[in-house]
Amino acid sequence: MSKGIYNIVIGDNDELIKNVANLYFEKGNRILDVTYGKGVFWKQVNQEDFNFTFDDIRTTGVDFRELPYTDNLYDHGVLDPPYSRRNLKAMEDCYATKKLTKHSEIVELYFKGLKELNRVVKPGGYILVKTQDEVCGCKQHWTHIEIYDFATQVLGMYGKDLIHLVNTRKPKINYKQQHSRKIVSYLWIFQVN
């Protein structure tokens, strides 16, 4: 009997993605991960079961905001750009972008990536989007809601699922808090229409 797949995962990205792959992907699916990085998402997934294209601007030169692929080429797509301004230098290097100082600039990365994945993923396919809410300028920004609104209202996708990932490593707090510290990230599963 299966232990089940729940909307909350306590642990790491690889456990989260293993659950999602078991629930939504079929053997032989073509999957495009446009923010591959070091591949931590896929550590617990048998990569031989799927047809992967791993791309990111740092290792292959592919910018998820302007994908070089034809329409409806992939069964599924994965987007996980930086969702915080905490490591700005790494983000600028990785995404060849100017210094991002505003929350709206980070959200714009998501919107451009979602628009491109919506184009290259087949109707009925899934787009996985990893994100986290943030506090910027002493104001809460509900990034996961902004992404949902854009995906569903602008791009016409269906919000199939939302899984919460609880980080077990507690970050240090070196400042006077005005909001709760974020230890939960989100994985949207959008279905392309």
PyMOL commands that set and color helices and strands:
alter all, ss='L'
color gray80, all
select helices_A, chain A and resi 13-24+40-42+47-49+88-95+103-120+143-154
alter helices_A, ss='H'
color red, helices_A
select strands_A, chain A and resi 8-10+30-33+51-54+74-79+121-131+134-136+139-141+158-166+184-191
alter strands_A, ss='S'
color yellow, strands_A
deselect
rebuild
show_as cartoon
